[in-house]
Amino acid sequence: MREIKFRGKKVESGLWTTGYLVRCDGRAWILHPEGIATSYRKEEIFGKAEEWKAIILPRVFVVEVIPETIGQFTGLYDIDRTEIYEGDIIDTGYDKWIVKFDNGSFYATIPNTSFFLDLSRETVNYYEIKVIGNIYDNPELIKS
């Protein structure tokens, strides 16, 4: 099964976080599970005896993120096994590309050109793609 997750910069610290995305009223949060919490409750068994039953719940942390920095995980990894996200800057050895998502697919573009590259495992392997930064932290990498 394909893993659908997102990353974004935390409003509070500017650091990156990854997980599941929730948007509401122009704000955005990333939820990510961190370990397991155990809860106990009393339960009647067959209407007679009472028993304490353990309920295992994932602990979920919610972090507000800057909406403009949100990018979806492509499901792909570069040659160093780094996750590739929308907004990443990738290097093919010849050019630097920006990872984007539109019309249901991920692709990469070279800024100020009409060139694009469909992203798949095959293209990542063929071009030996490497993530070298992202458009938020390293915009200088794509300046002409």
PyMOL commands that set and color helices and strands:
alter all, ss='L'
color gray80, all
select helices_A, chain A and resi 67-69+121-126+139-142
alter helices_A, ss='H'
color red, helices_A
select strands_A, chain A and resi 6-9+16-24+27-45+49-65+71-77+83-85+88-91+96-102+105-109+116-118+130-134
alter strands_A, ss='S'
color yellow, strands_A
deselect
rebuild
show_as cartoon
